[in-house]
């Protein structure tokens, strides 16, 4: 689904709160550089759009990924949850953000029960 530029601020403000527990992979696809993985399954802290500076800010643990002069934003939702985001910047590069829930490890109690 394509988002109109007028929707970006409000949309990212709403979904960022629900994304805090997600992990994100960011792939940048451009004719100049080819396909590059910018971030691989880092904890997501939030996504925002700053209309004054015309930049989308994707904050990850240990990394801030800025997309200057975004031209198009597409979102993929599973139900009400954002599962992927694609941003096309002024140079035509596509920046694809895929989101997933972190893997949950079994509790230590489960291991001790099996060992008994």
N, CA, C and O atoms as a DFTB+ gen file, in Angstrom:
464 C
 N C O
     1  1       0.843      -1.163       0.000
     2  2       0.000       0.000       0.000
     3  2       0.899       1.241       0.000
     4  3       1.824       1.348       0.805
     5  1       0.623       2.147      -0.887
     6  2       1.396       3.390      -0.958
     7  2       0.805       4.417       0.005
     8  3      -0.409       4.612       0.064
     9  1       1.695       5.069       0.760
    10  2       1.276       6.151       1.647
    11  2       1.534       7.485       0.964
    12  3       2.583       7.688       0.352
    13  1       0.584       8.378       1.072
    14  2       0.782       9.734       0.562
    15  2       1.681      10.491       1.538
    16  3       1.665      10.227       2.740
    17  1       2.456      11.422       1.018
    18  2       3.418      12.153       1.855
    19  2       2.742      12.817       3.052
    20  3       3.334      12.907       4.127
    21  1       1.520      13.277       2.874
    22  2       0.794      13.930       3.967
    23  2       0.497      12.965       5.120
    24  3       0.196      13.415       6.225
    25  1       0.574      11.662       4.890
    26  2       0.287      10.653       5.908
    27  2       1.535      10.197       6.672
    28  3       1.405       9.581       7.730
    29  1       2.722      10.478       6.174
    30  2       3.941       9.903       6.722
    31  2       4.134      10.182       8.207
    32  3       4.357       9.250       8.979
    33  1       4.053      11.442       8.623
    34  2       4.294      11.789      10.045
    35  2       3.351      11.033      10.955
    36  3       3.792      10.360      11.887
    37  1       2.074      11.133      10.702
    38  2       1.085      10.494      11.559
    39  2       1.205       8.982      11.558
    40  3       1.091       8.346      12.606
    41  1       1.433       8.402      10.389
    42  2       1.544       6.946      10.285
    43  2       2.729       6.436      11.105
    44  3       2.579       5.517      11.909
    45  1       3.912       7.035      10.900
    46  2       5.097       6.567      11.623
    47  2       4.969       6.807      13.123
    48  3       5.444       5.993      13.915
    49  1       4.344       7.895      13.526
    50  2       4.119       8.145      14.958
    51  2       3.243       7.052      15.558
    52  3       3.513       6.575      16.660
    53  1       2.184       6.648      14.831
    54  2       1.274       5.612      15.338
    55  2       1.936       4.242      15.404
    56  3       1.832       3.553      16.419
    57  1       2.621       3.838      14.322
    58  2       3.148       2.468      14.291
    59  2       4.435       2.301      15.091
    60  3       4.736       1.191      15.530
    61  1       5.191       3.356      15.292
    62  2       6.469       3.237      16.018
    63  2       6.288       2.658      17.408
    64  3       7.117       1.870      17.865
    65  1       5.225       3.035      18.079
    66  2       4.986       2.524      19.436
    67  2       4.817       1.008      19.432
    68  3       5.260       0.334      20.362
    69  1       4.183       0.469      18.399
    70  2       3.935      -0.977      18.314
    71  2       5.153      -1.745      17.806
    72  3       5.182      -2.972      17.896
    73  1       6.156      -1.050      17.276
    74  2       7.307      -1.706      16.656
    75  2       8.498      -1.885      17.588
    76  3       9.489      -2.511      17.210
    77  1       8.417      -1.351      18.786
    78  2       9.577      -1.317      19.673
    79  2      10.151      -2.709      19.941
    80  3      11.363      -2.833      20.119
    81  1       9.346      -3.736      19.976
    82  2       9.869      -5.074      20.268
    83  2      10.339      -5.816      19.011
    84  3      10.807      -6.951      19.110
    85  1      10.223      -5.200      17.843
    86  2      10.572      -5.859      16.583
    87  2      12.070      -5.779      16.295
    88  3      12.795      -4.969      16.873
    89  1      12.501      -6.631      15.399
    90  2      13.853      -6.577      14.845
    91  2      13.719      -6.190      13.381
    92  3      12.717      -6.501      12.737
    93  1      14.743      -5.504      12.854
    94  2      14.664      -4.999      11.488
    95  2      15.911      -5.340      10.684
    96  3      17.034      -5.326      11.188
    97  1      15.669      -5.645       9.424
    98  2      16.750      -5.786       8.449
    99  2      16.518      -4.695       7.417
   100  3      15.398      -4.508       6.942
   101  1      17.589      -3.968       7.068
   102  2      17.485      -2.904       6.076
   103  2      18.362      -3.262       4.891
   104  3      19.562      -3.497       5.033
   105  1      17.739      -3.300       3.716
   106  2      18.454      -3.560       2.466
   107  2      18.336      -2.318       1.599
   108  3      17.248      -1.762       1.446
   109  1      19.451      -1.885       1.033
   110  2      19.465      -0.743       0.128
   111  2      19.769      -1.273      -1.268
   112  3      20.794      -1.917      -1.491
   113  1      18.868      -0.996      -2.201
   114  2      19.034      -1.452      -3.584
   115  2      19.131      -0.227      -4.485
   116  3      18.184       0.550      -4.615
   117  1      20.314      -0.073      -5.112
   118  2      20.496       1.069      -6.008
   119  2      21.302       0.638      -7.224
   120  3      22.051      -0.338      -7.176
   121  1      21.140       1.373      -8.305
   122  2      21.894       1.066      -9.516
   123  2      23.386       1.320      -9.320
   124  3      24.213       0.627      -9.912
   125  1      23.740       2.312      -8.491
   126  2      25.144       2.644      -8.254
   127  2      25.861       1.586      -7.422
   128  3      26.987       1.200      -7.738
   129  1      25.206       1.115      -6.352
   130  2      25.860       0.231      -5.388
   131  2      25.411      -1.219      -5.460
   132  3      26.038      -2.085      -4.849
   133  1      24.348      -1.502      -6.185
   134  2      23.779      -2.847      -6.165
   135  2      22.960      -3.019      -4.895
   136  3      22.500      -2.036      -4.313
   137  1      22.776      -4.259      -4.464
   138  2      22.022      -4.540      -3.241
   139  2      22.991      -4.685      -2.075
   140  3      23.948      -5.455      -2.143
   141  1      22.736      -3.942      -1.012
   142  2      23.585      -3.968       0.180
   143  2      22.703      -4.145       1.413
   144  3      21.650      -3.516       1.517
   145  1      23.123      -4.990       2.340
   146  2      22.443      -5.092       3.629
   147  2      23.071      -4.057       4.556
   148  3      24.258      -4.125       4.876
   149  1      22.260      -3.110       4.974
   150  2      22.718      -2.028       5.856
   151  2      22.658      -2.444       7.325
   152  3      23.524      -2.077       8.119
   153  1      21.636      -3.206       7.674
   154  2      21.469      -3.673       9.055
   155  2      20.822      -5.044       9.017
   156  3      19.923      -5.297       8.215
   157  1      21.285      -5.927       9.889
   158  2      20.775      -7.291       9.890
   159  2      20.167      -7.640      11.239
   160  3      20.882      -7.967      12.186
   161  1      18.864      -7.570      11.318
   162  2      18.048      -7.995      12.456
   163  2      18.448      -7.332      13.775
   164  3      18.621      -7.989      14.802
   165  1      18.586      -6.019      13.708
   166  2      18.848      -5.236      14.915
   167  2      17.536      -4.839      15.571
   168  3      16.530      -4.680      14.881
   169  1      17.524      -4.673      16.901
   170  2      16.316      -4.202      17.573
   171  2      15.916      -2.809      17.063
   172  3      16.748      -1.906      16.973
   173  1      14.649      -2.659      16.738
   174  2      14.123      -1.401      16.219
   175  2      13.691      -0.510      17.378
   176  3      12.992      -0.956      18.288
   177  1      14.111       0.745      17.337
   178  2      13.735       1.702      18.370
   179  2      12.614       2.620      17.909
   180  3      11.850       3.123      18.732
   181  1      12.505       2.847      16.599
   182  2      11.425       3.689      16.087
   183  2      11.681       4.156      14.670
   184  3      12.798       4.077      14.159
   185  1      10.619       4.645      14.049
   186  2      10.674       5.213      12.694
   187  2       9.932       6.539      12.746
   188  3       8.843       6.624      13.313
   189  1      10.521       7.575      12.155
   190  2       9.855       8.876      12.121
   191  2      10.161       9.587      10.812
   192  3      11.127       9.269      10.118
   193  1       9.314      10.556      10.494
   194  2       9.542      11.407       9.325
   195  2       9.611      12.852       9.796
   196  3       8.727      13.325      10.510
   197  1      10.676      13.553       9.388
   198  2      10.864      14.965       9.712
   199  2      10.592      15.774       8.446
   200  3      11.446      15.840       7.561
   201  1       9.407      16.394       8.348
   202  2       9.080      17.129       7.119
   203  2       9.946      18.369       6.896
   204  3      10.175      18.768       5.754
   205  1      10.427      18.978       7.975
   206  2      11.257      20.185       7.848
   207  2      12.556      19.867       7.109
   208  3      12.966      20.613       6.219
   209  1      13.207      18.754       7.481
   210  2      14.461      18.356       6.835
   211  2      14.257      17.318       5.736
   212  3      15.217      16.904       5.085
   213  1      13.002      16.894       5.526
   214  2      12.634      15.898       4.513
   215  2      13.493      14.638       4.639
   216  3      14.211      14.255       3.715
   217  1      13.393      14.002       5.825
   218  2      14.192      12.810       6.089
   219  2      13.371      11.801       6.906
   220  3      12.660      12.170       7.841
   221  1      13.487      10.532       6.534
   222  2      12.929       9.445       7.325
   223  2      14.065       8.892       8.169
   224  3      15.144       8.591       7.658
   225  1      13.813       8.763       9.457
   226  2      14.805       8.301      10.425
   227  2      14.363       6.935      10.949
   228  3      13.305       6.802      11.564
   229  1      15.192       5.931      10.695
   230  2      14.938       4.590      11.223
   231  2      15.988       4.352      12.298
   232  3      17.171       4.183      12.002
   233  1      15.543       4.341      13.542
   234  2      16.457       4.199      14.686
   235  2      16.506       2.739      15.108
   236  3      15.496       2.144      15.482
   237  1      17.711       2.177      15.038
   238  2      17.962       0.804      15.463
   239  2      18.955       0.843      16.609
   240  3      19.640       1.845      16.812
   241  1      19.032      -0.246      17.354
   242  2      20.010      -0.311      18.432
   243  2      21.413      -0.257      17.827
   244  3      21.806      -1.165      17.095
   245  1      22.165       0.796      18.129
   246  2      23.529       0.951      17.632
   247  2      23.649       1.545      16.241
   248  3      24.762       1.661      15.727
   249  1      22.528       1.931      15.602
   250  2      22.579       2.450      14.227
   251  2      21.383       3.341      13.962
   252  3      20.257       3.017      14.339
   253  1      21.634       4.462      13.313
   254  2      20.552       5.312      12.823
   255  2      20.665       5.344      11.310
   256  3      21.703       5.714      10.763
   257  1      19.589       4.953      10.636
   258  2      19.567       4.918       9.169
   259  2      18.683       6.067       8.701
   260  3      17.483       6.081       8.972
   261  1      19.280       7.035       7.994
   262  2      18.550       8.203       7.504
   263  2      18.305       8.066       6.014
   264  3      19.199       7.682       5.260
   265  1      17.092       8.383       5.597
   266  2      16.747       8.380       4.173
   267  2      16.363       9.807       3.820
   268  3      15.277      10.277       4.159
   269  1      17.276      10.489       3.129
   270  2      17.067      11.887       2.754
   271  2      16.216      11.974       1.486
   272  3      16.322      11.141       0.586
   273  1      15.381      12.993       1.443
   274  2      14.523      13.277       0.295
   275  2      13.740      12.062      -0.188
   276  3      13.815      11.705      -1.364
   277  1      12.983      11.417       0.715
   278  2      12.163      10.283       0.273
   279  2      11.079      10.760      -0.691
   280  3      10.498      11.831      -0.512
   281  1      10.821       9.962      -1.700
   282  2       9.819      10.325      -2.702
   283  2       8.566       9.462      -2.604
   284  3       7.458       9.951      -2.825
   285  1       8.731       8.184      -2.275
   286  2       7.596       7.279      -2.174
   287  2       7.799       6.377      -0.960
   288  3       8.921       5.986      -0.638
   289  1       6.698       6.059      -0.300
   290  2       6.723       5.134       0.830
   291  2       5.620       4.101       0.623
   292  3       4.455       4.437       0.408
   293  1       6.021       2.839       0.695
   294  2       5.080       1.727       0.588
   295  2       5.172       0.925       1.878
   296  3       6.261       0.727       2.417
   297  1       4.033       0.467       2.369
   298  2       4.014      -0.336       3.585
   299  2       3.289      -1.647       3.314
   300  3       2.347      -1.712       2.524
   301  1       3.757      -2.684       3.991
   302  2       3.092      -3.986       3.951
   303  2       2.668      -4.304       5.369
   304  3       3.486      -4.280       6.289
   305  1       1.406      -4.598       5.545
   306  2       0.886      -4.893       6.862
   307  2       0.324      -6.306       6.889
   308  3      -0.295      -6.764       5.929
   309  1       0.552      -6.985       8.006
   310  2      -0.100      -8.257       8.295
   311  2      -1.174      -7.936       9.318
   312  3      -0.877      -7.768      10.501
   313  1      -2.405      -7.852       8.875
   314  2      -3.477      -7.367       9.751
   315  2      -3.244      -5.900      10.026
   316  3      -3.198      -5.083       9.107
   317  1      -3.097      -5.571      11.287
   318  2      -2.835      -4.181      11.662
   319  2      -1.362      -3.899      11.897
   320  3      -0.982      -2.750      12.124
   321  1      -0.519      -4.937      11.845
   322  2       0.904      -4.772      12.130
   323  2       1.721      -4.510      10.876
   324  3       1.533      -5.170       9.854
   325  1       2.626      -3.544      10.959
   326  2       3.562      -3.276       9.877
   327  2       4.578      -4.403       9.815
   328  3       5.209      -4.726      10.821
   329  1       4.744      -5.012       8.630
   330  2       5.709      -6.105       8.486
   331  2       6.862      -5.734       7.565
   332  3       7.930      -6.341       7.641
   333  1       6.662      -4.738       6.689
   334  2       7.734      -4.294       5.792
   335  2       7.436      -2.878       5.323
   336  3       6.295      -2.416       5.324
   337  1       8.501      -2.217       4.925
   338  2       8.433      -0.828       4.492
   339  2       9.417      -0.665       3.344
   340  3      10.540      -1.163       3.415
   341  1       9.011       0.019       2.299
   342  2       9.924       0.329       1.197
   343  2       9.878       1.823       0.940
   344  3       8.806       2.410       0.788
   345  1      11.060       2.431       0.893
   346  2      11.162       3.864       0.652
   347  2      12.009       4.070      -0.594
   348  3      13.104       3.520      -0.714
   349  1      11.492       4.870      -1.520
   350  2      12.244       5.242      -2.713
   351  2      12.719       6.672      -2.497
   352  3      11.915       7.574      -2.261
   353  1      14.057       6.875      -2.582
   354  2      14.592       8.217      -2.347
   355  2      14.719       8.993      -3.650
   356  3      14.340       8.492      -4.709
   357  1      15.249      10.214      -3.580
   358  2      15.344      11.111      -4.736
   359  2      16.205      10.544      -5.856
   360  3      16.000      10.885      -7.021
   361  1      17.165       9.685      -5.523
   362  2      18.046       9.097      -6.538
   363  2      17.480       7.804      -7.117
   364  3      18.100       7.189      -7.984
   365  1      16.305       7.388      -6.643
   366  2      15.695       6.163      -7.132
   367  2      16.125       4.911      -6.386
   368  3      15.714       3.806      -6.741
   369  1      16.950       5.072      -5.353
   370  2      17.353       3.916      -4.539
   371  2      16.156       3.438      -3.732
   372  3      15.351       4.236      -3.251
   373  1      16.056       2.132      -3.595
   374  2      14.989       1.526      -2.801
   375  2      15.582       1.027      -1.494
   376  3      16.570       0.294      -1.481
   377  1      14.970       1.432      -0.412
   378  2      15.433       1.035       0.912
   379  2      14.310       0.218       1.534
   380  3      13.227       0.724       1.827
   381  1      14.605      -1.054       1.724
   382  2      13.592      -2.004       2.150
   383  2      13.862      -2.408       3.594
   384  3      14.947      -2.881       3.934
   385  1      12.859      -2.214       4.427
   386  2      12.955      -2.554       5.841
   387  2      11.976      -3.696       6.099
   388  3      10.768      -3.546       5.914
   389  1      12.515      -4.842       6.530
   390  2      11.683      -5.992       6.866
   391  2      11.696      -6.137       8.378
   392  3      12.750      -6.065       9.009
   393  1      10.526      -6.341       8.952
   394  2      10.389      -6.429      10.407
   395  2       9.963      -7.834      10.812
   396  3       9.202      -8.495      10.106
   397  1      10.465      -8.276      11.959
   398  2      10.031      -9.561      12.515
   399  2      10.115      -9.489      14.023
   400  3      10.809      -8.646      14.592
   401  1       9.384     -10.402      14.661
   402  2       9.456     -10.512      16.116
   403  2      10.755     -11.207      16.484
   404  3      11.212     -12.080      15.748
   405  1      11.364     -10.836      17.617
   406  2      12.583     -11.542      18.051
   407  2      12.236     -12.975      18.427
   408  3      11.120     -13.269      18.857
   409  1      13.206     -13.855      18.259
   410  2      12.999     -15.241      18.678
   411  2      12.959     -15.299      20.192
   412  3      13.765     -14.680      20.885
   413  1      12.014     -16.047      20.672
   414  2      11.883     -16.208      22.118
   415  2      12.561     -17.513      22.514
   416  3      12.215     -18.580      22.008
   417  1      13.518     -17.421      23.412
   418  2      14.201     -18.612      23.909
   419  2      13.355     -19.252      25.003
   420  3      12.659     -18.550      25.736
   421  1      13.408     -20.564      25.119
   422  2      12.675     -21.210      26.208
   423  2      13.247     -20.777      27.556
   424  3      14.425     -20.440      27.669
   425  1      12.410     -20.795      28.545
   426  2      12.867     -20.400      29.878
   427  2      13.843     -21.446      30.420
   428  3      13.750     -22.617      30.051
   429  1      14.767     -21.049      31.280
   430  2      15.711     -22.005      31.864
   431  2      15.007     -23.151      32.585
   432  3      15.549     -24.255      32.644
   433  1      13.811     -22.920      33.135
   434  2      13.067     -23.956      33.850
   435  2      12.722     -25.126      32.924
   436  3      12.676     -26.275      33.363
   437  1      12.478     -24.828      31.639
   438  2      12.155     -25.895      30.686
   439  2      13.345     -26.829      30.490
   440  3      13.160     -28.032      30.309
   441  1      14.547     -26.298      30.523
   442  2      15.729     -27.118      30.342
   443  2      15.959     -28.032      31.546
   444  3      16.334     -29.193      31.380
   445  1      15.737     -27.516      32.751
   446  2      15.979     -28.315      33.945
   447  2      14.943     -29.436      34.083
   448  3      15.256     -30.505      34.607
   449  1      13.706     -29.196      33.614
   450  2      12.687     -30.243      33.676
   451  2      13.043     -31.416      32.748
   452  3      12.834     -32.577      33.100
   453  1      13.577     -31.106      31.577
   454  2      13.933     -32.146      30.619
   455  2      15.126     -32.963      31.101
   456  3      15.218     -34.158      30.821
   457  1      16.036     -32.321      31.822
   458  2      17.242     -33.000      32.287
   459  2      16.942     -33.963      33.438
   460  3      17.715     -34.889      33.687
   461  1      15.833     -33.753      34.133
   462  2      15.494     -34.591      35.298
   463  2      15.040     -35.965      34.891
   464  3      14.719     -36.788      35.748
